[in-house]
Amino acid sequence: MSRSNARAATDSRMRRMSLSLVAAALPVCVLGVAYDALWLLGVGAWSSSRPS
């Protein structure tokens, strides 16, 4: 009985750690994607407005 309780406690601890990792990584990923999109738009606008 105590073994299953320890396993449940470990599972909930691992789940909590993975949720906090996802919560920490998600804003970084969103900011990275937004920065890439802005950079690509800026480079595209700069290269298309440049006289060839």
C-alpha positions, 0 to 999 in steps of 0.5 A, a space after each residue: 500500500 505504501 509503495 503505491 502511495 509513494 508512486 502516486 506522490 512521485 507521479 504527481 511531483 513529476 507532473 507538477 515539474 513538467 507542467 512548470 517546465 512547460 509554463 516556463 518554456 511556452 512564453 519563450 517559444 511564443 516570443 521566439 516565434 513572434 521575433 522570427 516573424 517580425 524579423 522575417 517581415 522586416 527583412 522581406 519589407 527591406 529587401 522588397 523596398 530596396 531598389 534592384 
